[in-house]
Amino acid sequence: MNNSKNTYKIAFGGICLAFTVIALFLASIVPGLELTFYALSSVFAAAVIIESDIRGGLIFYGASCSLSFMLIPDKLALIPFVFFFGIYGVIKFVAEKVKNPLGQIIIKTLFFMAIFGTGFFFFKSLFFGNISLPDYSLWVLVPGSLLIFILYDYIYTLMIRLYRQRIKRDQKGIKLS
């Protein structure tokens, strides 16, 4: 019984890994939809964390970064995934272990602002190489990006809820053995 459960987790992780790499490949070649495909690529990590645990999520993150660097020709297009989108499922999982909802928001927002700030101020052309940012004032760009992040986190939460309610096999009474 335990062997079939492990086999399921490995196969599930492999399928999610394939979908992640496909989404990242599309992010590197489809202009204008980069952020959409990066966001889509990050959702598969949440499914892996739900099916296994945080350790499985970290292994999945490492595998998705490694495989993407091997398969996707435009390496610069992977930077947003490696530094934010790929690890966000793990960060969200850890942040939501905090009992206080305000504490959860603060942790996730601090992570986002640290990554966004570092990318914007120090590595703008490298970090945002595949993403075109408008030439607005910093006073408009930072709050705007924070609102987009909050929307992204909300949609990410809805996707997790949808996965748990509609897709997760062992919650529907189907045994994994």
Secondary structure, DSSP 8 states (H G I E B T S, - for coil): -HHHHHHHHHHHHHHHHHHHHHHHHHHHHSTT-HHHHHHHHHHHHHHHHHHS-HHHHHHHHHHHHHHHHHH-S-GGGGHHIIIIIHHHHHHHHHHTTSS-HHHHHHHHHHHHHHHHHHHHHTSHHHHTTTS------HHHHHHHHHHHHHHHHHHHHHHHHHIIIII-GGGGT----
